[in-house]
Amino acid sequence: ARLSDAQFFYETDQKQKLDLFLPKLADMTFHAKLGTVLDKVKRLEILAAILATHVPGADAKIAGRAAHLAKADLVTGMVGEFPELQGIMGRYYALHQGEASPVAEAISEHYAPMGPSDRCPSAANSIVLSLADKLDTLVGFFAIGEIPTGSKDPFALRRATLGLIRLIRENKLRLPLRKIFAAAGAGYGKRISWSTKIEDTLLDFFADRLKVALKEQGIRHDLITAVFALGNEDDITRLLARVEALGSLLATEDGANLLAAYRRATNILRIEEKKDGRSYTSAAKKDLFSLTEESALHQALEKAVTGVKAALPKEDYNSGMAALAGLRQPVDVFFDKVTVNAPEAALRENRLHLLAGIRDTMETVADFSKIEG
């Protein structure tokens, strides 16, 4: 009997094109504050065109056509009777009416990945539509304050975010998340009030989900936090490259000792800055150096800064970390031989500026204060 019902709905649905089902989506609510499913379709068409420029091999017209038809099967008889076939029937009906294969495949795959064991789309236009669908949902619900709390996640936003992370990582995408969040937010028009505060909240949420996703792979969550804390990183692929390089540095003796030196320098600075009621951020003055260890540290800092500045724009994070590793020996010798809190005020201030140089140079690649252990 069920097969007979399915055959009836399948044959009936094919009597009209998917485009003709779209008006019915205006009667299907996406969310009371975010409009109908038809409204979502219109947003997906716009967002897909934007995302297509960030996915190698994607075609904005194909992705846009797939976005236009992606939700049409929700109001077909077949999916109405068998909801688990959403997307799947859209693919069959799209092929039946002569749509291009990439359009049909994108319709079929745009809900994926649904979970950690689900296959992740790898075809360019399927990636675009899957990204658009999840981003639109995530941005909309965050904008109206429907943010997961504790164990409550009625709109499966954690799952959507993990899906986005998988799409980005497995396809090695370079997505400027802040720009994409803003584009998705703009699609809602006056339904939401977009702000950089929402972007910040979304990035923090991404960071938390990223830690969960990488935990089983043995990647330390504190390293992710240390890189995210810089506040200027919203490209997950680039972030993970930096995290990997940071982990490699800290696994070496130079890296471990350098982290210890950073903590020593920042602890001294914190105490002295509080005592003096000021911050030490200026460059140290060469004419005030009285010991060779001060000059050696100053020269090492200049070399490290040059190395890091050259490496970061090229995303050569291993070279950047190697430049920092060069600080290890002069920093160790400085702390062994030099009394920072010298009795002469000018000498003490200059040495505190040197410590600030250690802190500031290292914090150009990560916030080392967030690193545990």
CORUR-V641453 format. One record per residue. PSI is psi as a letter, one per 30 degrees, with the letter a starting at -180 (NA if undefined). OMEGA is omega in radians with two decimals (NA if undefined). Layout:
PSI_OMEGA ; PSI_OMEGA
//
This chain:
e_-3.13 ; e_3.11 ; e_3.12 ; e_3.10 ; e_-3.11 ; e_3.14 ; e_3.14 ; e_-3.11 ; e_-3.12 ; e_-3.12 ; e_3.13 ; e_-3.12 ; e_-3.05 ; f_3.14 ; f_3.06 ; l_-3.11 ; l_-3.14 ; e_-3.14 ; e_-3.08 ; f_3.07 ; f_-3.02 ; e_-3.12 ; f_-3.14 ; f_3.13 ; f_3.10 ; f_3.13 ; g_-3.12 ; j_-3.09 ; k_3.01 ; e_3.00 ; k_-3.06 ; e_-3.10 ; f_-3.02 ; g_3.05 ; a_-3.07 ; l_3.08 ; e_3.08 ; e_3.05 ; e_3.13 ; e_3.13 ; e_-3.14 ; e_3.10 ; e_-3.13 ; e_3.14 ; e_-3.14 ; e_-3.09 ; e_3.13 ; e_3.13 ; e_3.12 ; e_-3.10 ; f_-3.12 ; f_3.14 ; f_-3.12 ; f_-3.13 ; j_-3.12 ; k_3.10 ; f_-3.12 ; l_3.11 ; j_-3.06 ; e_-3.13 ; e_3.13 ; e_3.13 ; e_3.12 ; e_3.11 ; e_3.11 ; e_3.11 ; e_-3.14 ; e_-3.06 ; f_-2.96 ; e_-3.05 ; g_-3.05 ; e_-3.08 ; f_3.12 ; f_-3.12 ; g_3.03 ; l_3.13 ; e_-3.08 ; e_-3.13 ; f_3.06 ; e_-3.13 ; e_-3.12 ; i_-3.04 ; f_-3.10 ; f_-3.13 ; g_3.11 ; k_-3.08 ; e_3.14 ; e_3.13 ; e_3.10 ; e_3.11 ; e_-3.12 ; e_-3.11 ; e_3.12 ; e_3.11 ; e_-3.13 ; e_-3.11 ; g_3.01 ; g_3.08 ; l_3.12 ; k_-3.11 ; e_3.12 ; e_3.09 ; e_-3.12 ; e_-3.13 ; e_3.13 ; e_3.09 ; e_-3.11 ; e_-2.99 ; f_-2.96 ; f_3.05 ; f_-3.07 ; l_-0.10 ; k_-3.12 ; f_-3.11 ; l_-3.08 ; f_-3.11 ; f_-3.13 ; k_3.13 ; k_-3.13 ; k_3.11 ; k_3.12 ; f_3.08 ; k_-2.98 ; e_-3.08 ; f_3.04 ; e_3.10 ; e_-3.12 ; e_-3.08 ; e_3.10 ; e_3.08 ; e_-3.09 ; e_-3.11 ; e_-3.09 ; e_3.14 ; e_3.12 ; e_3.14 ; e_-3.08 ; e_-3.11 ; e_-3.12 ; e_-3.09 ; e_3.07 ; e_-3.10 ; f_3.13 ; g_3.04 ; g_3.13 ; i_-3.07 ; k_3.14 ; k_3.10 ; k_3.14 ; b_-3.14 ; f_-3.09 ; k_3.11 ; i_-3.02 ; f_-3.10 ; g_3.07 ; h_-3.12 ; f_3.06 ; e_3.13 ; e_3.12 ; e_-3.13 ; e_3.08 ; e_3.08 ; e_3.10 ; e_3.13 ; e_3.10 ; e_3.13 ; e_-3.11 ; e_-3.06 ; e_-3.05 ; f_3.11 ; g_3.09 ; h_-3.11 ; l_3.06 ; j_-3.11 ; k_3.01 ; j_-2.95 ; e_-3.13 ; e_3.14 ; e_-3.14 ; e_3.08 ; e_-3.11 ; e_3.12 ; e_3.11 ; e_3.12 ; e_-3.14 ; f_-3.14 ; f_-3.14 ; f_3.12 ; b_-3.08 ; f_3.14 ; f_3.14 ; l_3.07 ; j_-3.03 ; k_3.12 ; l_3.09 ; f_3.09 ; e_3.10 ; e_3.09 ; e_3.14 ; e_-3.13 ; e_3.12 ; e_3.13 ; e_3.09 ; e_3.13 ; e_3.08 ; e_-3.13 ; e_3.13 ; e_3.14 ; e_3.13 ; e_3.10 ; e_3.12 ; e_-3.09 ; e_-3.05 ; f_-3.07 ; e_-3.10 ; f_3.14 ; g_3.09 ; g_3.10 ; k_-3.03 ; k_-3.12 ; f_-3.11 ; f_3.09 ; e_3.08 ; e_3.11 ; e_-3.10 ; e_3.13 ; e_3.11 ; e_-3.07 ; f_3.10 ; f_3.06 ; g_-3.11 ; g_-3.09 ; j_3.11 ; g_3.10 ; j_-3.03 ; e_3.14 ; e_3.12 ; e_3.13 ; e_-3.11 ; e_3.07 ; e_3.12 ; e_3.11 ; e_3.13 ; e_3.13 ; e_3.11 ; e_3.11 ; e_3.12 ; e_3.12 ; e_-3.07 ; f_3.12 ; f_3.13 ; l_3.10 ; e_3.11 ; e_-3.12 ; e_-3.13 ; e_3.13 ; e_3.12 ; e_3.08 ; e_3.11 ; e_3.12 ; e_3.09 ; e_-3.13 ; e_3.11 ; e_-3.13 ; e_-3.11 ; e_3.09 ; e_3.11 ; e_-3.13 ; e_-3.13 ; e_-3.14 ; e_-3.07 ; e_3.11 ; e_3.08 ; e_-3.14 ; e_-3.07 ; f_-3.13 ; h_-3.13 ; l_3.08 ; k_3.09 ; j_-3.06 ; f_-3.11 ; l_3.08 ; k_3.10 ; k_-3.13 ; k_-3.09 ; e_-3.07 ; f_3.11 ; f_3.10 ; k_3.12 ; f_-3.12 ; k_-3.13 ; f_-3.14 ; e_3.09 ; e_3.13 ; e_-3.13 ; e_3.13 ; e_3.14 ; e_3.13 ; e_3.13 ; e_3.11 ; e_3.12 ; e_3.13 ; e_3.14 ; e_3.13 ; e_3.12 ; e_-3.13 ; e_-3.13 ; e_-3.13 ; e_3.12 ; e_-3.04 ; e_-3.01 ; e_3.14 ; f_3.13 ; f_-3.10 ; h_3.08 ; i_-2.98 ; f_3.08 ; e_3.10 ; e_3.10 ; e_3.11 ; e_3.11 ; e_3.10 ; e_3.09 ; e_-3.10 ; f_3.11 ; f_3.12 ; f_-2.96 ; e_-3.05 ; e_-3.14 ; e_3.09 ; e_3.13 ; e_-3.13 ; e_3.12 ; e_-3.12 ; f_3.13 ; e_-2.96 ; f_-2.99 ; k_3.03 ; j_-3.08 ; e_-3.11 ; i_3.12 ; l_3.14 ; f_3.10 ; k_-3.05 ; e_-3.09 ; e_-3.14 ; e_3.12 ; e_-3.12 ; e_-3.12 ; e_3.13 ; e_3.06 ; e_3.06 ; e_3.07 ; e_3.10 ; e_3.10 ; e_3.09 ; e_3.08 ; e_-3.12 ; e_-3.04 ; e_3.13 ; e_-3.13 ; e_-3.10 ; g_3.00 ; f_-3.14 ; f_3.12 ; l_3.05 ; j_-3.05 ; f_3.11 ; f_-3.13 ; f_-3.07 ; k_-3.08 ; l_3.05 ; NA_NA
//
